[in-house]
């Protein structure tokens, strides 16, 4: 794992969680990128909410993850989408 932030996150996840477990993802994205972000979750249940002006969308997904590497994979894929912020 090349990114020191993701390496630290993986260590923290492994120290604090027992796998498998439900992990909650929260992202904010420009409205124009909402489809790409929703597609990232491959049809699994998500909840969305638009910002007051409709420029942004927040997406929350509670997913059953088998290990910390699955969590990191989703964060890596989300980082490829322009303007996405992970919360």
PyMOL Python script that loads the backbone (N, CA, C, O; Angstrom):
from pymol import cmd

cmd.read_pdbstr("""\
ATOM      1  N   UNK A   1       0.858  -1.164   0.000  1.00  0.00           N
ATOM      2  CA  UNK A   1       0.000   0.000   0.000  1.00  0.00           C
ATOM      3  C   UNK A   1       0.906   1.229   0.000  1.00  0.00           C
ATOM      4  O   UNK A   1       1.695   1.420   0.926  1.00  0.00           O
ATOM      5  N   UNK A   2       0.797   2.051  -1.021  1.00  0.00           N
ATOM      6  CA  UNK A   2       1.708   3.168  -1.205  1.00  0.00           C
ATOM      7  C   UNK A   2       1.311   4.421  -0.435  1.00  0.00           C
ATOM      8  O   UNK A   2       2.181   5.159   0.027  1.00  0.00           O
ATOM      9  N   UNK A   3       0.050   4.667  -0.294  1.00  0.00           N
ATOM     10  CA  UNK A   3      -0.431   5.894   0.335  1.00  0.00           C
ATOM     11  C   UNK A   3      -0.340   5.771   1.854  1.00  0.00           C
ATOM     12  O   UNK A   3      -0.983   4.898   2.437  1.00  0.00           O
ATOM     13  N   UNK A   4       0.450   6.635   2.508  1.00  0.00           N
ATOM     14  CA  UNK A   4       0.591   6.533   3.975  1.00  0.00           C
ATOM     15  C   UNK A   4      -0.722   6.759   4.725  1.00  0.00           C
ATOM     16  O   UNK A   4      -0.926   6.198   5.801  1.00  0.00           O
ATOM     17  N   UNK A   5      -1.607   7.576   4.164  1.00  0.00           N
ATOM     18  CA  UNK A   5      -2.898   7.812   4.821  1.00  0.00           C
ATOM     19  C   UNK A   5      -3.723   6.527   4.818  1.00  0.00           C
ATOM     20  O   UNK A   5      -4.334   6.177   5.828  1.00  0.00           O
ATOM     21  N   UNK A   6      -3.742   5.826   3.685  1.00  0.00           N
ATOM     22  CA  UNK A   6      -4.500   4.577   3.615  1.00  0.00           C
ATOM     23  C   UNK A   6      -3.844   3.475   4.449  1.00  0.00           C
ATOM     24  O   UNK A   6      -4.539   2.632   5.016  1.00  0.00           O
ATOM     25  N   UNK A   7      -2.532   3.476   4.526  1.00  0.00           N
ATOM     26  CA  UNK A   7      -1.828   2.507   5.367  1.00  0.00           C
ATOM     27  C   UNK A   7      -2.219   2.708   6.831  1.00  0.00           C
ATOM     28  O   UNK A   7      -2.467   1.746   7.558  1.00  0.00           O
ATOM     29  N   UNK A   8      -2.268   3.974   7.249  1.00  0.00           N
ATOM     30  CA  UNK A   8      -2.656   4.290   8.623  1.00  0.00           C
ATOM     31  C   UNK A   8      -4.120   3.923   8.873  1.00  0.00           C
ATOM     32  O   UNK A   8      -4.457   3.392   9.932  1.00  0.00           O
ATOM     33  N   UNK A   9      -4.989   4.207   7.899  1.00  0.00           N
ATOM     34  CA  UNK A   9      -6.399   3.848   8.026  1.00  0.00           C
ATOM     35  C   UNK A   9      -6.563   2.342   8.154  1.00  0.00           C
ATOM     36  O   UNK A   9      -7.330   1.871   8.995  1.00  0.00           O
ATOM     37  N   UNK A  10      -5.849   1.580   7.327  1.00  0.00           N
ATOM     38  CA  UNK A  10      -5.949   0.114   7.375  1.00  0.00           C
ATOM     39  C   UNK A  10      -5.545  -0.400   8.754  1.00  0.00           C
ATOM     40  O   UNK A  10      -6.220  -1.262   9.316  1.00  0.00           O
ATOM     41  N   UNK A  11      -4.459   0.117   9.297  1.00  0.00           N
ATOM     42  CA  UNK A  11      -4.008  -0.300  10.628  1.00  0.00           C
ATOM     43  C   UNK A  11      -5.051   0.039  11.686  1.00  0.00           C
ATOM     44  O   UNK A  11      -5.327  -0.765  12.576  1.00  0.00           O
ATOM     45  N   UNK A  12      -5.630   1.235  11.582  1.00  0.00           N
ATOM     46  CA  UNK A  12      -6.645   1.644  12.560  1.00  0.00           C
ATOM     47  C   UNK A  12      -7.891   0.756  12.454  1.00  0.00           C
ATOM     48  O   UNK A  12      -8.460   0.349  13.467  1.00  0.00           O
ATOM     49  N   UNK A  13      -8.304   0.464  11.222  1.00  0.00           N
ATOM     50  CA  UNK A  13      -9.467  -0.413  11.030  1.00  0.00           C
ATOM     51  C   UNK A  13      -9.217  -1.789  11.643  1.00  0.00           C
ATOM     52  O   UNK A  13     -10.076  -2.339  12.331  1.00  0.00           O
ATOM     53  N   UNK A  14      -8.037  -2.334  11.386  1.00  0.00           N
ATOM     54  CA  UNK A  14      -7.718  -3.666  11.910  1.00  0.00           C
ATOM     55  C   UNK A  14      -7.599  -3.681  13.430  1.00  0.00           C
ATOM     56  O   UNK A  14      -7.884  -4.696  14.067  1.00  0.00           O
ATOM     57  N   UNK A  15      -7.179  -2.563  14.010  1.00  0.00           N
ATOM     58  CA  UNK A  15      -7.044  -2.481  15.468  1.00  0.00           C
ATOM     59  C   UNK A  15      -8.381  -2.303  16.183  1.00  0.00           C
ATOM     60  O   UNK A  15      -8.545  -2.748  17.319  1.00  0.00           O
ATOM     61  N   UNK A  16      -9.339  -1.652  15.515  1.00  0.00           N
ATOM     62  CA  UNK A  16     -10.570  -1.286  16.212  1.00  0.00           C
ATOM     63  C   UNK A  16     -11.803  -2.098  15.820  1.00  0.00           C
ATOM     64  O   UNK A  16     -12.801  -2.089  16.541  1.00  0.00           O
ATOM     65  N   UNK A  17     -11.746  -2.794  14.697  1.00  0.00           N
ATOM     66  CA  UNK A  17     -12.920  -3.533  14.242  1.00  0.00           C
ATOM     67  C   UNK A  17     -12.651  -5.025  14.211  1.00  0.00           C
ATOM     68  O   UNK A  17     -11.509  -5.460  14.067  1.00  0.00           O
ATOM     69  N   UNK A  18     -13.711  -5.799  14.346  1.00  0.00           N
ATOM     70  CA  UNK A  18     -13.634  -7.251  14.212  1.00  0.00           C
ATOM     71  C   UNK A  18     -14.306  -7.615  12.896  1.00  0.00           C
ATOM     72  O   UNK A  18     -15.472  -7.290  12.670  1.00  0.00           O
ATOM     73  N   UNK A  19     -13.569  -8.281  12.047  1.00  0.00           N
ATOM     74  CA  UNK A  19     -14.072  -8.614  10.703  1.00  0.00           C
ATOM     75  C   UNK A  19     -14.722  -9.980  10.691  1.00  0.00           C
ATOM     76  O   UNK A  19     -14.288 -10.869  11.425  1.00  0.00           O
ATOM     77  N   UNK A  20     -15.749 -10.176   9.881  1.00  0.00           N
ATOM     78  CA  UNK A  20     -16.475  -9.199   9.074  1.00  0.00           C
ATOM     79  C   UNK A  20     -17.340  -8.300   9.950  1.00  0.00           C
ATOM     80  O   UNK A  20     -17.698  -8.656  11.073  1.00  0.00           O
ATOM     81  N   UNK A  21     -17.670  -7.116   9.409  1.00  0.00           N
ATOM     82  CA  UNK A  21     -18.522  -6.178  10.130  1.00  0.00           C
ATOM     83  C   UNK A  21     -19.210  -5.239   9.146  1.00  0.00           C
ATOM     84  O   UNK A  21     -18.861  -5.178   7.967  1.00  0.00           O
ATOM     85  N   UNK A  22     -20.187  -4.516   9.656  1.00  0.00           N
ATOM     86  CA  UNK A  22     -20.864  -3.498   8.851  1.00  0.00           C
ATOM     87  C   UNK A  22     -20.031  -2.226   8.964  1.00  0.00           C
ATOM     88  O   UNK A  22     -19.706  -1.775  10.062  1.00  0.00           O
ATOM     89  N   UNK A  23     -19.694  -1.659   7.814  1.00  0.00           N
ATOM     90  CA  UNK A  23     -18.913  -0.429   7.775  1.00  0.00           C
ATOM     91  C   UNK A  23     -19.743   0.647   7.080  1.00  0.00           C
ATOM     92  O   UNK A  23     -20.380   0.383   6.060  1.00  0.00           O
ATOM     93  N   UNK A  24     -19.735   1.844   7.627  1.00  0.00           N
ATOM     94  CA  UNK A  24     -20.529   2.945   7.069  1.00  0.00           C
ATOM     95  C   UNK A  24     -19.612   3.863   6.263  1.00  0.00           C
ATOM     96  O   UNK A  24     -18.654   4.431   6.787  1.00  0.00           O
ATOM     97  N   UNK A  25     -19.931   3.990   4.988  1.00  0.00           N
ATOM     98  CA  UNK A  25     -19.224   4.904   4.092  1.00  0.00           C
ATOM     99  C   UNK A  25     -20.058   6.159   3.936  1.00  0.00           C
ATOM    100  O   UNK A  25     -21.280   6.089   3.802  1.00  0.00           O
ATOM    101  N   UNK A  26     -19.397   7.309   3.953  1.00  0.00           N
ATOM    102  CA  UNK A  26     -20.078   8.590   3.709  1.00  0.00           C
ATOM    103  C   UNK A  26     -19.206   9.403   2.768  1.00  0.00           C
ATOM    104  O   UNK A  26     -18.013   9.599   3.004  1.00  0.00           O
ATOM    105  N   UNK A  27     -19.833   9.872   1.692  1.00  0.00           N
ATOM    106  CA  UNK A  27     -19.132  10.675   0.699  1.00  0.00           C
ATOM    107  C   UNK A  27     -19.980  11.871   0.313  1.00  0.00           C
ATOM    108  O   UNK A  27     -21.208  11.831   0.397  1.00  0.00           O
ATOM    109  N   UNK A  28     -19.316  12.933  -0.109  1.00  0.00           N
ATOM    110  CA  UNK A  28     -19.968  14.085  -0.723  1.00  0.00           C
ATOM    111  C   UNK A  28     -19.351  14.225  -2.101  1.00  0.00           C
ATOM    112  O   UNK A  28     -18.137  14.096  -2.266  1.00  0.00           O
ATOM    113  N   UNK A  29     -20.200  14.491  -3.098  1.00  0.00           N
ATOM    114  CA  UNK A  29     -19.714  14.638  -4.462  1.00  0.00           C
ATOM    115  C   UNK A  29     -20.500  15.721  -5.173  1.00  0.00           C
ATOM    116  O   UNK A  29     -21.640  16.007  -4.808  1.00  0.00           O
ATOM    117  N   UNK A  30     -19.889  16.331  -6.197  1.00  0.00           N
ATOM    118  CA  UNK A  30     -20.664  17.241  -7.027  1.00  0.00           C
ATOM    119  C   UNK A  30     -21.823  16.475  -7.667  1.00  0.00           C
ATOM    120  O   UNK A  30     -21.688  15.292  -7.979  1.00  0.00           O
ATOM    121  N   UNK A  31     -22.935  17.130  -7.857  1.00  0.00           N
ATOM    122  CA  UNK A  31     -24.107  16.482  -8.446  1.00  0.00           C
ATOM    123  C   UNK A  31     -23.752  15.796  -9.765  1.00  0.00           C
ATOM    124  O   UNK A  31     -24.276  14.726 -10.073  1.00  0.00           O
ATOM    125  N   UNK A  32     -22.862  16.414 -10.540  1.00  0.00           N
ATOM    126  CA  UNK A  32     -22.480  15.861 -11.844  1.00  0.00           C
ATOM    127  C   UNK A  32     -21.764  14.516 -11.727  1.00  0.00           C
ATOM    128  O   UNK A  32     -21.712  13.768 -12.703  1.00  0.00           O
ATOM    129  N   UNK A  33     -21.221  14.197 -10.576  1.00  0.00           N
ATOM    130  CA  UNK A  33     -20.491  12.935 -10.375  1.00  0.00           C
ATOM    131  C   UNK A  33     -21.286  11.922  -9.556  1.00  0.00           C
ATOM    132  O   UNK A  33     -20.757  10.871  -9.196  1.00  0.00           O
ATOM    133  N   UNK A  34     -22.541  12.223  -9.257  1.00  0.00           N
ATOM    134  CA  UNK A  34     -23.321  11.352  -8.377  1.00  0.00           C
ATOM    135  C   UNK A  34     -23.510   9.950  -8.957  1.00  0.00           C
ATOM    136  O   UNK A  34     -23.447   8.967  -8.218  1.00  0.00           O
ATOM    137  N   UNK A  35     -23.739   9.845 -10.258  1.00  0.00           N
ATOM    138  CA  UNK A  35     -23.934   8.523 -10.854  1.00  0.00           C
ATOM    139  C   UNK A  35     -22.692   7.661 -10.724  1.00  0.00           C
ATOM    140  O   UNK A  35     -22.794   6.468 -10.436  1.00  0.00           O
ATOM    141  N   UNK A  36     -21.527   8.244 -10.931  1.00  0.00           N
ATOM    142  CA  UNK A  36     -20.277   7.487 -10.807  1.00  0.00           C
ATOM    143  C   UNK A  36     -20.078   6.995  -9.382  1.00  0.00           C
ATOM    144  O   UNK A  36     -19.615   5.875  -9.162  1.00  0.00           O
ATOM    145  N   UNK A  37     -20.428   7.832  -8.421  1.00  0.00           N
ATOM    146  CA  UNK A  37     -20.265   7.438  -7.024  1.00  0.00           C
ATOM    147  C   UNK A  37     -21.269   6.356  -6.636  1.00  0.00           C
ATOM    148  O   UNK A  37     -20.912   5.404  -5.943  1.00  0.00           O
ATOM    149  N   UNK A  38     -22.499   6.489  -7.066  1.00  0.00           N
ATOM    150  CA  UNK A  38     -23.503   5.468  -6.765  1.00  0.00           C
ATOM    151  C   UNK A  38     -23.134   4.151  -7.432  1.00  0.00           C
ATOM    152  O   UNK A  38     -23.331   3.083  -6.853  1.00  0.00           O
ATOM    153  N   UNK A  39     -22.601   4.220  -8.644  1.00  0.00           N
ATOM    154  CA  UNK A  39     -22.184   3.012  -9.374  1.00  0.00           C
ATOM    155  C   UNK A  39     -21.087   2.258  -8.607  1.00  0.00           C
ATOM    156  O   UNK A  39     -20.990   1.033  -8.690  1.00  0.00           O
ATOM    157  N   UNK A  40     -20.283   2.990  -7.878  1.00  0.00           N
ATOM    158  CA  UNK A  40     -19.212   2.389  -7.082  1.00  0.00           C
ATOM    159  C   UNK A  40     -19.755   1.329  -6.116  1.00  0.00           C
ATOM    160  O   UNK A  40     -19.066   0.355  -5.812  1.00  0.00           O
ATOM    161  N   UNK A  41     -20.966   1.515  -5.644  1.00  0.00           N
ATOM    162  CA  UNK A  41     -21.549   0.586  -4.676  1.00  0.00           C
ATOM    163  C   UNK A  41     -22.302  -0.561  -5.335  1.00  0.00           C
ATOM    164  O   UNK A  41     -22.929  -1.362  -4.641  1.00  0.00           O
ATOM    165  N   UNK A  42     -22.255  -0.658  -6.662  1.00  0.00           N
ATOM    166  CA  UNK A  42     -22.735  -1.812  -7.428  1.00  0.00           C
ATOM    167  C   UNK A  42     -24.123  -2.285  -7.027  1.00  0.00           C
ATOM    168  O   UNK A  42     -24.342  -3.477  -6.810  1.00  0.00           O
ATOM    169  N   UNK A  43     -25.044  -1.366  -6.930  1.00  0.00           N
ATOM    170  CA  UNK A  43     -26.425  -1.741  -6.655  1.00  0.00           C
ATOM    171  C   UNK A  43     -26.741  -2.071  -5.207  1.00  0.00           C
ATOM    172  O   UNK A  43     -27.880  -2.414  -4.890  1.00  0.00           O
ATOM    173  N   UNK A  44     -25.769  -1.975  -4.333  1.00  0.00           N
ATOM    174  CA  UNK A  44     -26.037  -2.199  -2.912  1.00  0.00           C
ATOM    175  C   UNK A  44     -26.756  -0.981  -2.343  1.00  0.00           C
ATOM    176  O   UNK A  44     -26.610   0.120  -2.872  1.00  0.00           O
ATOM    177  N   UNK A  45     -27.526  -1.160  -1.279  1.00  0.00           N
ATOM    178  CA  UNK A  45     -28.344  -0.059  -0.755  1.00  0.00           C
ATOM    179  C   UNK A  45     -27.509   1.156  -0.337  1.00  0.00           C
ATOM    180  O   UNK A  45     -26.505   1.033   0.365  1.00  0.00           O
ATOM    181  N   UNK A  46     -27.951   2.316  -0.785  1.00  0.00           N
ATOM    182  CA  UNK A  46     -27.339   3.576  -0.392  1.00  0.00           C
ATOM    183  C   UNK A  46     -28.454   4.568  -0.094  1.00  0.00           C
ATOM    184  O   UNK A  46     -29.578   4.413  -0.571  1.00  0.00           O
ATOM    185  N   UNK A  47     -28.142   5.567   0.682  1.00  0.00           N
ATOM    186  CA  UNK A  47     -29.090   6.671   0.861  1.00  0.00           C
ATOM    187  C   UNK A  47     -28.393   7.929   0.353  1.00  0.00           C
ATOM    188  O   UNK A  47     -27.189   8.109   0.536  1.00  0.00           O
ATOM    189  N   UNK A  48     -29.167   8.785  -0.283  1.00  0.00           N
ATOM    190  CA  UNK A  48     -28.609  10.004  -0.854  1.00  0.00           C
ATOM    191  C   UNK A  48     -29.392  11.210  -0.357  1.00  0.00           C
ATOM    192  O   UNK A  48     -30.557  11.117   0.029  1.00  0.00           O
ATOM    193  N   UNK A  49     -28.704  12.341  -0.384  1.00  0.00           N
ATOM    194  CA  UNK A  49     -29.345  13.590   0.021  1.00  0.00           C
ATOM    195  C   UNK A  49     -28.672  14.733  -0.719  1.00  0.00           C
ATOM    196  O   UNK A  49     -27.446  14.840  -0.732  1.00  0.00           O
ATOM    197  N   UNK A  50     -29.472  15.576  -1.328  1.00  0.00           N
ATOM    198  CA  UNK A  50     -28.930  16.717  -2.056  1.00  0.00           C
ATOM    199  C   UNK A  50     -28.673  17.884  -1.114  1.00  0.00           C
ATOM    200  O   UNK A  50     -29.329  18.030  -0.083  1.00  0.00           O
ATOM    201  N   UNK A  51     -27.703  18.712  -1.493  1.00  0.00           N
ATOM    202  CA  UNK A  51     -27.443  19.931  -0.733  1.00  0.00           C
ATOM    203  C   UNK A  51     -28.577  20.920  -0.972  1.00  0.00           C
ATOM    204  O   UNK A  51     -29.383  20.742  -1.885  1.00  0.00           O
ATOM    205  N   UNK A  52     -28.633  21.938  -0.166  1.00  0.00           N
ATOM    206  CA  UNK A  52     -29.725  22.915  -0.248  1.00  0.00           C
ATOM    207  C   UNK A  52     -29.829  23.553  -1.631  1.00  0.00           C
ATOM    208  O   UNK A  52     -30.935  23.783  -2.120  1.00  0.00           O
ATOM    209  N   UNK A  53     -28.715  23.837  -2.257  1.00  0.00           N
ATOM    210  CA  UNK A  53     -28.726  24.451  -3.588  1.00  0.00           C
ATOM    211  C   UNK A  53     -28.721  23.411  -4.713  1.00  0.00           C
ATOM    212  O   UNK A  53     -28.845  23.765  -5.885  1.00  0.00           O
ATOM    213  N   UNK A  54     -28.577  22.137  -4.360  1.00  0.00           N
ATOM    214  CA  UNK A  54     -28.593  21.086  -5.372  1.00  0.00           C
ATOM    215  C   UNK A  54     -27.293  20.900  -6.116  1.00  0.00           C
ATOM    216  O   UNK A  54     -27.254  20.179  -7.113  1.00  0.00           O
ATOM    217  N   UNK A  55     -26.223  21.532  -5.658  1.00  0.00           N
ATOM    218  CA  UNK A  55     -24.932  21.400  -6.328  1.00  0.00           C
ATOM    219  C   UNK A  55     -24.186  20.129  -5.940  1.00  0.00           C
ATOM    220  O   UNK A  55     -23.362  19.628  -6.706  1.00  0.00           O
ATOM    221  N   UNK A  56     -24.472  19.615  -4.766  1.00  0.00           N
ATOM    222  CA  UNK A  56     -23.757  18.455  -4.230  1.00  0.00           C
ATOM    223  C   UNK A  56     -24.756  17.408  -3.766  1.00  0.00           C
ATOM    224  O   UNK A  56     -25.937  17.683  -3.554  1.00  0.00           O
ATOM    225  N   UNK A  57     -24.233  16.197  -3.616  1.00  0.00           N
ATOM    226  CA  UNK A  57     -25.042  15.099  -3.099  1.00  0.00           C
ATOM    227  C   UNK A  57     -24.208  14.358  -2.062  1.00  0.00           C
ATOM    228  O   UNK A  57     -23.008  14.153  -2.246  1.00  0.00           O
ATOM    229  N   UNK A  58     -24.846  13.963  -0.984  1.00  0.00           N
ATOM    230  CA  UNK A  58     -24.162  13.122   0.004  1.00  0.00           C
ATOM    231  C   UNK A  58     -24.700  11.705  -0.155  1.00  0.00           C
ATOM    232  O   UNK A  58     -25.890  11.490  -0.388  1.00  0.00           O
ATOM    233  N   UNK A  59     -23.803  10.763  -0.024  1.00  0.00           N
ATOM    234  CA  UNK A  59     -24.157   9.354  -0.186  1.00  0.00           C
ATOM    235  C   UNK A  59     -23.654   8.591   1.026  1.00  0.00           C
ATOM    236  O   UNK A  59     -22.493   8.716   1.415  1.00  0.00           O
ATOM    237  N   UNK A  60     -24.530   7.805   1.615  1.00  0.00           N
ATOM    238  CA  UNK A  60     -24.187   6.957   2.749  1.00  0.00           C
ATOM    239  C   UNK A  60     -24.512   5.519   2.383  1.00  0.00           C
ATOM    240  O   UNK A  60     -25.571   5.229   1.826  1.00  0.00           O
ATOM    241  N   UNK A  61     -23.590   4.624   2.703  1.00  0.00           N
ATOM    242  CA  UNK A  61     -23.815   3.201   2.455  1.00  0.00           C
ATOM    243  C   UNK A  61     -23.326   2.418   3.662  1.00  0.00           C
ATOM    244  O   UNK A  61     -22.215   2.636   4.144  1.00  0.00           O
ATOM    245  N   UNK A  62     -24.152   1.512   4.144  1.00  0.00           N
ATOM    246  CA  UNK A  62     -23.774   0.610   5.237  1.00  0.00           C
ATOM    247  C   UNK A  62     -23.586  -0.763   4.611  1.00  0.00           C
ATOM    248  O   UNK A  62     -24.552  -1.420   4.223  1.00  0.00           O
ATOM    249  N   UNK A  63     -22.331  -1.185   4.517  1.00  0.00           N
ATOM    250  CA  UNK A  63     -22.016  -2.420   3.808  1.00  0.00           C
ATOM    251  C   UNK A  63     -21.327  -3.419   4.717  1.00  0.00           C
ATOM    252  O   UNK A  63     -20.551  -3.048   5.597  1.00  0.00           O
ATOM    253  N   UNK A  64     -21.616  -4.678   4.496  1.00  0.00           N
ATOM    254  CA  UNK A  64     -20.945  -5.747   5.213  1.00  0.00           C
ATOM    255  C   UNK A  64     -19.593  -5.981   4.544  1.00  0.00           C
ATOM    256  O   UNK A  64     -19.534  -6.449   3.407  1.00  0.00           O
ATOM    257  N   UNK A  65     -18.527  -5.664   5.234  1.00  0.00           N
ATOM    258  CA  UNK A  65     -17.168  -5.804   4.708  1.00  0.00           C
ATOM    259  C   UNK A  65     -16.489  -6.996   5.376  1.00  0.00           C
ATOM    260  O   UNK A  65     -16.649  -7.230   6.574  1.00  0.00           O
ATOM    261  N   UNK A  66     -15.741  -7.729   4.591  1.00  0.00           N
ATOM    262  CA  UNK A  66     -15.064  -8.923   5.098  1.00  0.00           C
ATOM    263  C   UNK A  66     -13.722  -8.606   5.763  1.00  0.00           C
ATOM    264  O   UNK A  66     -13.276  -9.330   6.653  1.00  0.00           O
ATOM    265  N   UNK A  67     -13.078  -7.506   5.316  1.00  0.00           N
ATOM    266  CA  UNK A  67     -11.782  -7.141   5.886  1.00  0.00           C
ATOM    267  C   UNK A  67     -11.465  -5.687   5.552  1.00  0.00           C
ATOM    268  O   UNK A  67     -12.184  -5.047   4.785  1.00  0.00           O
ATOM    269  N   UNK A  68     -10.398  -5.180   6.125  1.00  0.00           N
ATOM    270  CA  UNK A  68     -10.041  -3.781   5.926  1.00  0.00           C
ATOM    271  C   UNK A  68      -9.637  -3.498   4.481  1.00  0.00           C
ATOM    272  O   UNK A  68      -9.812  -2.376   4.006  1.00  0.00           O
ATOM    273  N   UNK A  69      -9.110  -4.473   3.789  1.00  0.00           N
ATOM    274  CA  UNK A  69      -8.701  -4.271   2.394  1.00  0.00           C
ATOM    275  C   UNK A  69      -9.911  -3.956   1.507  1.00  0.00           C
ATOM    276  O   UNK A  69      -9.791  -3.168   0.568  1.00  0.00           O
ATOM    277  N   UNK A  70     -11.061  -4.550   1.784  1.00  0.00           N
ATOM    278  CA  UNK A  70     -12.277  -4.224   1.029  1.00  0.00           C
ATOM    279  C   UNK A  70     -12.665  -2.759   1.249  1.00  0.00           C
ATOM    280  O   UNK A  70     -13.079  -2.078   0.311  1.00  0.00           O
ATOM    281  N   UNK A  71     -12.533  -2.285   2.465  1.00  0.00           N
ATOM    282  CA  UNK A  71     -12.842  -0.889   2.776  1.00  0.00           C
ATOM    283  C   UNK A  71     -11.889   0.031   2.016  1.00  0.00           C
ATOM    284  O   UNK A  71     -12.325   1.002   1.397  1.00  0.00           O
ATOM    285  N   UNK A  72     -10.615  -0.264   2.061  1.00  0.00           N
ATOM    286  CA  UNK A  72      -9.598   0.536   1.384  1.00  0.00           C
ATOM    287  C   UNK A  72      -9.853   0.564  -0.121  1.00  0.00           C
ATOM    288  O   UNK A  72      -9.676   1.602  -0.759  1.00  0.00           O
ATOM    289  N   UNK A  73     -10.264  -0.562  -0.690  1.00  0.00           N
ATOM    290  CA  UNK A  73     -10.557  -0.627  -2.123  1.00  0.00           C
ATOM    291  C   UNK A  73     -11.651   0.360  -2.509  1.00  0.00           C
ATOM    292  O   UNK A  73     -11.541   1.033  -3.534  1.00  0.00           O
ATOM    293  N   UNK A  74     -12.692   0.455  -1.712  1.00  0.00           N
ATOM    294  CA  UNK A  74     -13.774   1.397  -2.011  1.00  0.00           C
ATOM    295  C   UNK A  74     -13.275   2.835  -1.901  1.00  0.00           C
ATOM    296  O   UNK A  74     -13.619   3.669  -2.738  1.00  0.00           O
ATOM    297  N   UNK A  75     -12.475   3.137  -0.890  1.00  0.00           N
ATOM    298  CA  UNK A  75     -11.922   4.490  -0.777  1.00  0.00           C
ATOM    299  C   UNK A  75     -11.020   4.823  -1.968  1.00  0.00           C
ATOM    300  O   UNK A  75     -11.054   5.947  -2.469  1.00  0.00           O
ATOM    301  N   UNK A  76     -10.230   3.881  -2.417  1.00  0.00           N
ATOM    302  CA  UNK A  76      -9.366   4.109  -3.589  1.00  0.00           C
ATOM    303  C   UNK A  76     -10.191   4.393  -4.840  1.00  0.00           C
ATOM    304  O   UNK A  76      -9.871   5.304  -5.605  1.00  0.00           O
ATOM    305  N   UNK A  77     -11.246   3.620  -5.048  1.00  0.00           N
ATOM    306  CA  UNK A  77     -12.099   3.815  -6.219  1.00  0.00           C
ATOM    307  C   UNK A  77     -12.828   5.150  -6.146  1.00  0.00           C
ATOM    308  O   UNK A  77     -12.973   5.836  -7.159  1.00  0.00           O
ATOM    309  N   UNK A  78     -13.283   5.519  -4.969  1.00  0.00           N
ATOM    310  CA  UNK A  78     -13.974   6.796  -4.798  1.00  0.00           C
ATOM    311  C   UNK A  78     -13.023   7.964  -5.066  1.00  0.00           C
ATOM    312  O   UNK A  78     -13.443   8.989  -5.604  1.00  0.00           O
ATOM    313  N   UNK A  79     -11.767   7.822  -4.701  1.00  0.00           N
ATOM    314  CA  UNK A  79     -10.785   8.887  -4.905  1.00  0.00           C
ATOM    315  C   UNK A  79     -10.553   9.176  -6.386  1.00  0.00           C
ATOM    316  O   UNK A  79     -10.077  10.257  -6.734  1.00  0.00           O
ATOM    317  N   UNK A  80     -10.879   8.240  -7.247  1.00  0.00           N
ATOM    318  CA  UNK A  80     -10.717   8.433  -8.694  1.00  0.00           C
ATOM    319  C   UNK A  80     -11.816   9.314  -9.292  1.00  0.00           C
ATOM    320  O   UNK A  80     -11.684   9.795 -10.418  1.00  0.00           O
ATOM    321  N   UNK A  81     -12.895   9.525  -8.541  1.00  0.00           N
ATOM    322  CA  UNK A  81     -14.026  10.316  -9.020  1.00  0.00           C
ATOM    323  C   UNK A  81     -13.752  11.789  -8.676  1.00  0.00           C
ATOM    324  O   UNK A  81     -13.462  12.132  -7.530  1.00  0.00           O
ATOM    325  N   UNK A  82     -13.851  12.632  -9.685  1.00  0.00           N
ATOM    326  CA  UNK A  82     -13.509  14.050  -9.538  1.00  0.00           C
ATOM    327  C   UNK A  82     -14.417  14.737  -8.502  1.00  0.00           C
ATOM    328  O   UNK A  82     -15.643  14.681  -8.587  1.00  0.00           O
ATOM    329  N   UNK A  83     -13.771  15.383  -7.529  1.00  0.00           N
ATOM    330  CA  UNK A  83     -14.489  16.198  -6.563  1.00  0.00           C
ATOM    331  C   UNK A  83     -15.080  15.465  -5.378  1.00  0.00           C
ATOM    332  O   UNK A  83     -15.766  16.083  -4.563  1.00  0.00           O
ATOM    333  N   UNK A  84     -14.840  14.167  -5.252  1.00  0.00           N
ATOM    334  CA  UNK A  84     -15.424  13.395  -4.145  1.00  0.00           C
ATOM    335  C   UNK A  84     -14.669  13.673  -2.852  1.00  0.00           C
ATOM    336  O   UNK A  84     -13.440  13.741  -2.827  1.00  0.00           O
ATOM    337  N   UNK A  85     -15.434  13.831  -1.785  1.00  0.00           N
ATOM    338  CA  UNK A  85     -14.854  14.010  -0.445  1.00  0.00           C
ATOM    339  C   UNK A  85     -15.366  12.872   0.430  1.00  0.00           C
ATOM    340  O   UNK A  85     -16.572  12.641   0.519  1.00  0.00           O
ATOM    341  N   UNK A  86     -14.445  12.166   1.071  1.00  0.00           N
ATOM    342  CA  UNK A  86     -14.818  11.108   2.013  1.00  0.00           C
ATOM    343  C   UNK A  86     -14.949  11.723   3.392  1.00  0.00           C
ATOM    344  O   UNK A  86     -14.110  12.518   3.815  1.00  0.00           O
ATOM    345  N   UNK A  87     -16.009  11.346   4.088  1.00  0.00           N
ATOM    346  CA  UNK A  87     -16.224  11.857   5.448  1.00  0.00           C
ATOM    347  C   UNK A  87     -15.893  10.798   6.470  1.00  0.00           C
ATOM    348  O   UNK A  87     -16.011  11.039   7.671  1.00  0.00           O
TER     349      UNK A  87
END
""", "prot")
cmd.dss("prot")
cmd.show_as("cartoon", "prot")
cmd.util.cbc("prot")
cmd.orient("prot")
